[in-house]
């Protein structure tokens, strides 16, 4: 996988997990504060789209992930 694919995969997993943990009707509900983590991931995705720079992608490339186009 290329670094940009890993970023999107991890972001999707984080969003789904935090929604499951933060939505009161969920069987794995913990606290509504998990929805703040969902917002944090969304803000980071927005920031990376506007600035064309993503911290996680930089870290992944340093760890050896292949750079994508």
HUBELUR-V948574 format. One record per residue. N is the residue number from 1. RES is the residue in one letter. NEAR is the number of other ideal C-beta (glycine too) atoms within 12 Angstrom. Layout:
<<N,RES,NEAR> <N,RES,NEAR>>
//
This chain:
<<1,X,16> <2,X,17> <3,X,26> <4,X,25> <5,X,19> <6,X,24> <7,X,30> <8,X,24> <9,X,19> <10,X,25> <11,X,28> <12,X,18> <13,X,17> <14,X,25> <15,X,26> <16,X,20> <17,X,21> <18,X,28> <19,X,26> <20,X,22> <21,X,23> <22,X,26> <23,X,21> <24,X,15> <25,X,10> <26,X,18> <27,X,9> <28,X,16> <29,X,17> <30,X,18> <31,X,16> <32,X,18> <33,X,15> <34,X,25> <35,X,23> <36,X,16> <37,X,25> <38,X,26> <39,X,19> <40,X,19> <41,X,29> <42,X,20> <43,X,16> <44,X,25> <45,X,25> <46,X,14> <47,X,16> <48,X,22> <49,X,16> <50,X,11> <51,X,12> <52,X,10> <53,X,14> <54,X,27> <55,X,17> <56,X,26> <57,X,30> <58,X,17> <59,X,15> <60,X,24> <61,X,20> <62,X,12> <63,X,13> <64,X,12> <65,X,22> <66,X,15> <67,X,18> <68,X,16> <69,X,7>>
//
